[in-house]
Amino acid sequence: MCYLIAKEFEKQGCIAVKTKHGKGLSATVEELNKKVADKGVQLVTISRPSAYGEYEPYEMIDTMDDFKKRVVALV
């Protein structure tokens, strides 16, 4: 289990979704990076939010589909 987070460089906090490592996650990150990487949004996978205070506060999103929509809406 891991968390995929999307962080806007100039803003505090991030959005996050609980997910699993694997090809599906890789494909999702690649898809989203094509849309937002050059617009100031960083995508990162982390093991547990409590270990990464620099991304706080975390807004947890329930589903990957909702997460994708929110990430695209950041730009």
VOLOTOR-906980 format. One record per residue: residue number from 1; y, z, x of N, C-alpha, C in turn. Coordinates in steps of 0.001 Angstrom, whole numbers, plus 500000, padded with zeros to 6 digits. Example, Ala and Ser with C-alpha at 12.3 -4.5 7.8 and 13.67 -1.06 7.14 Angstrom:
REM VOLOTOR-906980
MARKOL_1_494310_507800_513190_495500_507800_512300_496700_507800_513200 $
MARKOL_2_497750_507080_512850_498940_507140_513670_500030_507870_512900 $
***
This chain:
REM VOLOTOR-906980
MARKOL_1_498828_500000_500838_500000_500000_500000_501242_500000_500888 $
MARKOL_2_502252_499285_500455_503523_499260_501168_504633_499004_500151 $
MARKOL_3_505845_498952_500635_506993_498660_499788_507739_497479_500375 $
MARKOL_4_508111_496556_499527_508982_495459_499919_510377_495837_499458 $
MARKOL_5_511319_495806_500384_512680_496155_500020_513619_494990_500285 $
MARKOL_6_514684_494949_499526_515759_493981_499715_517036_494772_499922 $
MARKOL_7_517686_494511_501042_518882_495254_501442_520020_494280_501693 $
MARKOL_8_521139_494504_501007_522352_493745_501296_523004_494384_502515 $
MARKOL_9_523328_493576_503531_523816_494102_504807_525037_495002_504679 $
MARKOL_10_525986_494655_503874_527246_495392_503815_527285_496483_502748 $
MARKOL_11_526166_496728_502073_526143_497711_500997_525141_498808_501286 $
MARKOL_12_525374_499960_500692_524457_501082_500826_523362_500951_499783 $
MARKOL_13_522146_501365_500130_521027_501350_499202_520284_500033_499219 $
MARKOL_14_519202_499993_498450_518379_498794_498376_517574_498835_497089 $
MARKOL_15_516900_497724_496825_515924_497700_495745_514549_497590_496390 $
MARKOL_16_513544_498133_495730_512203_498182_496310_511143_498015_495234 $
MARKOL_17_509992_497488_495668_508846_497359_494778_507592_497733_495565 $
MARKOL_18_506710_498455_494931_505443_498841_495554_504511_497642_495493 $
MARKOL_19_503846_497327_496611_503000_496140_496665_501872_496351_497667 $
MARKOL_20_501127_495289_497959_500029_495340_498923_500259_494288_500001 $
MARKOL_21_499823_494600_501216_499876_493625_502302_498942_492454_501978 $
MARKOL_22_499220_491300_502551_498328_490161_502382_499082_488855_502220 $
MARKOL_23_498322_487826_501920_498886_486480_501794_499897_486377_500664 $
MARKOL_24_499642_487069_499580_500574_487037_498453_501933_487599_498822 $
MARKOL_25_501932_488699_499553_503185_489302_500002_503894_488366_500973 $
MARKOL_26_503152_487782_501890_503750_486832_502845_504402_485663_502130 $
MARKOL_27_503721_485131_501139_504260_484004_500380_505525_484411_499631 $
MARKOL_28_505526_485604_499064_506695_486096_498339_507888_486264_499268 $
MARKOL_29_507664_486857_500437_508750_487052_501399_509297_485704_501858 $
MARKOL_30_508419_484769_502137_508856_483430_502563_509682_482752_501470 $
MARKOL_31_509203_482833_500231_509907_482239_499087_511304_482847_498929 $
MARKOL_32_511381_484173_498967_512665_484848_498780_513609_484629_499963 $
MARKOL_33_513066_484616_501177_513908_484389_502350_514595_483033_502304 $
MARKOL_34_513918_482040_501762_514529_480710_501626_515758_480760_500725 $
MARKOL_35_515758_481681_499796_516852_481775_498827_517973_482716_499260 $
MARKOL_36_517654_483757_500049_518669_484794_500277_518946_485156_501739 $
MARKOL_37_518126_484733_502664_518276_485186_504055_519631_484831_504648 $
MARKOL_38_520139_483661_504332_521427_483244_504890_522616_483727_504061 $
MARKOL_39_522343_484595_503099_523399_485113_502228_523574_486622_502373 $
MARKOL_40_523089_487175_503486_523318_488591_503754_522339_489547_503127 $
MARKOL_41_521144_489070_502777_520126_489948_502207_518936_489980_503158 $
MARKOL_42_518519_491183_503516_517401_491395_504420_516188_491843_503611 $
MARKOL_43_515036_491232_503864_513781_491655_503250_512933_492335_504320 $
MARKOL_44_512415_493521_503980_511646_494311_504931_510480_494956_504196 $
MARKOL_45_509335_495051_504861_508241_495847_504312_508194_497163_505084 $
MARKOL_46_508004_498228_504334_507932_499563_504938_506723_500303_504373 $
MARKOL_47_506280_501304_505110_505097_502056_504691_505403_503100_503632 $
MARKOL_48_506536_503780_503802_506927_504790_502804_508433_505004_502881 $
MARKOL_49_509071_505041_501738_510529_505167_501692_511071_506418_502384 $
MARKOL_50_510359_507505_502320_510873_508752_502902_511036_508663_504422 $
MARKOL_51_510385_507703_505045_510479_507547_506500_511655_506674_506926 $
MARKOL_52_512323_506051_505976_513389_505093_506288_514664_505439_505527 $
MARKOL_53_515318_506488_505962_516530_506963_505304_517684_505980_505370 $
MARKOL_54_517674_505081_506345_518783_504126_506470_518873_503155_505294 $
MARKOL_55_517819_503054_504490_517844_502156_503334_518160_502883_502022 $
MARKOL_56_518319_504198_502057_518571_504980_500843_519941_504675_500260 $
MARKOL_57_520119_504875_498977_519115_505234_497974_518268_504018_497587 $
MARKOL_58_517037_504285_497206_516102_503252_496776_516154_503130_495257 $
MARKOL_59_516257_501916_494786_516089_501661_493352_514726_501004_493194 $
MARKOL_60_513784_501728_492619_512417_501225_492478_512315_500289_491272 $
MARKOL_61_511759_499129_491505_511549_498122_490476_510064_498140_490116 $
MARKOL_62_509741_498007_488838_508364_498171_488378_507435_497005_488704 $
MARKOL_63_507935_495769_488613_507052_494617_488813_507633_493668_489859 $
MARKOL_64_506755_492892_490467_507194_491923_491467_508072_490851_490831 $
MARKOL_65_507756_490438_489628_508587_489430_488950_510011_489946_488747 $
MARKOL_66_510138_491184_488306_511469_491766_488131_512177_491915_489474 $
MARKOL_67_511428_492277_490516_512000_492404_491852_512568_491053_492314 $
MARKOL_68_511786_489989_492152_512236_488652_492564_513520_488270_491847 $
MARKOL_69_513581_488511_490558_514790_488191_489779_515987_488967_490308 $
MARKOL_70_515789_490242_490596_516891_491088_491091_517366_490635_492467 $
MARKOL_71_516424_490252_493331_516780_489804_494677_517636_488541_494602 $
MARKOL_72_517204_487582_493807_517946_486334_493665_519324_486604_493062 $
MARKOL_73_519424_487578_492179_520697_487913_491558_521657_488605_492518 $
MARKOL_74_521178_489093_493657_522045_489756_494625_523048_488778_495251 $
MARKOL_75_522684_487514_495312_523554_486533_495994_524402_485749_495025 $
***
